[in-house]
Amino acid sequence: MLRARYLLLLVPFLAYLDPALYNHIEPRLFGFPFFYWYQLLMVPVTSLLIACVLFLGRARR
């Protein structure tokens, strides 16, 4: 049975699913094009979501 907490893992999957959504130069952040800083931002976001799923799973035990 699919547990609701695993739906959090769909967020990074959907965020990377279509590169046309983030394949842009503008807006820039500290000189980095959007394409690069979006991907760099998603690394800690994905890590936090995985940690949330892990801790929510452990809290139920």
C-alpha positions as CSV (number, residue, x, y, z in Angstrom):
1,M,0.0,0.0,0.0
2,L,1.3,3.4,-1.0
3,R,1.8,5.6,2.0
4,A,1.1,9.3,1.8
5,R,4.6,10.3,2.9
6,Y,6.1,8.8,-0.2
7,L,4.2,11.3,-2.3
8,L,6.8,13.9,-1.1
9,L,9.3,12.1,-3.2
10,L,7.3,13.0,-6.3
11,V,8.2,16.7,-5.8
12,P,11.9,16.4,-7.0
13,F,10.9,13.9,-9.6
14,L,8.4,16.2,-11.1
15,A,10.7,19.2,-10.7
16,Y,13.3,17.5,-13.0
17,L,10.9,15.7,-15.3
18,D,10.7,18.3,-18.1
19,P,14.0,20.3,-18.6
20,A,12.0,22.8,-20.7
21,L,10.6,24.1,-17.4
22,Y,14.1,25.2,-16.2
23,N,16.2,25.5,-19.3
24,H,16.4,29.3,-19.2
25,I,19.2,31.8,-18.7
26,E,17.2,34.4,-16.9
27,P,16.8,35.1,-14.0
28,R,20.4,35.0,-12.9
29,L,21.5,34.6,-9.4
30,F,25.0,35.8,-8.5
31,G,25.8,35.5,-12.2
32,F,24.6,31.9,-12.6
33,P,22.0,31.2,-15.2
34,F,18.6,29.9,-13.9
35,F,19.4,26.4,-15.4
36,Y,22.4,26.0,-13.0
37,W,21.1,27.5,-9.8
38,Y,17.8,25.8,-10.0
39,Q,19.5,22.4,-10.2
40,L,21.9,23.4,-7.3
41,L,18.9,24.5,-5.3
42,M,17.1,21.2,-5.8
43,V,19.9,19.2,-4.3
44,P,19.3,20.4,-0.7
45,V,15.5,20.5,-1.3
46,T,15.6,16.8,-2.4
47,S,17.8,15.9,0.6
48,L,15.3,17.6,3.0
49,L,12.4,15.8,1.4
50,I,14.1,12.4,1.7
51,A,14.9,13.1,5.3
52,C,11.3,14.1,6.0
53,V,10.1,10.8,4.5
54,L,12.6,8.9,6.6
55,F,11.7,10.6,9.8
56,L,8.0,10.4,9.2
57,G,8.4,6.7,8.6
58,R,10.4,6.3,11.8
59,A,7.9,8.3,13.8
60,R,5.1,5.8,13.0
61,R,7.1,2.9,14.6
